[in-house]
Amino acid sequence: MAALVIAEHDNASIRGATLNTVTAAIACGGDVHVLVAGENAGEAAKAAAQIAGVSKVIHADGAHFAHGLAENVAAQVLAIAKDYSHILFPATAGGKNVAPRVAAKLDVAQVSDITKVDSPDTFERPIYAGNAIATVQSADAIKVLTVRTTAFDPAATSGGSAAVETAASVADSGKSSFVGQEIAKSDRPELTAAKIIVSGGRAMGSSEKFNDVLTPLADKLGAALGASRAAVDAGYAPNDWQVGQTGKIVAPQLYIAAGISGAIQHLAGMKDSKVIVAINKDPEAPIFSVADYGLEADLFQAVPELVKEL
């Protein structure tokens, strides 16, 4: 029995979500192999070979893998799928794009967003916005899983000495092509990888106030900026800052929620944070029910005072 982890990478290095997924794969039992499909991705394959717990890296190289198009990556996974009892993807945008294609072609039921491995065929996953945990047992010969990365510690990036094996690259499916991308550049840490996050809600009132009040605090702490769906829908913050059930799932060391009431959909995205600090003038705000530290105060006074103290 062996597990295959589909690596997320930039053709030069392995992305953090892959490390958490490797930990989940180790919990499934058996050997852990990592597939690196990319263009000129030799360095990424070498990095994958150093991950603790990985026994083999399969490197498939081709220009049609350069941007991780789901149709091509899925075809490469399917070419080697029969050798594995488990196929694991990070529950990221990329993983969620490829995994269902693989599961459908294998005619198996995908188990999504797992947070714990109870046994090789039994997994836990949150349902109802995280208010209940479902225990799912799969009788499929090949288990296709997506892994909630915040639920598993990352595997060490060094200490491994896996062999790198070159695999025959499947042909370009021709079903999709890469047109272009627009990437917002920021000096701040990426939201899902940040150790500290400062988030604002509807109470911020405007994008100007959002930036004027929260940016100095984030700068002091070296934090990423986040937002509730209400703040994003109101145009106070960009869409990629959204934290919650329909946004990004985060679990930083410190999460500061300013002016966020704490709707169930938002709590689903951040309640696994190690320390939660809530600032809200409504003493009945649901956010206080999950907060480790709560401050009942006007955020427009409290946050600047906090910045001064820092």
Order of alpha helices (4+ residues) and beta strands (2+ residues): beta-alpha-beta-alpha-beta-alpha-beta-alpha-beta-beta-beta-beta-beta-beta-beta-alpha-beta-alpha-beta-alpha-beta-beta-alpha
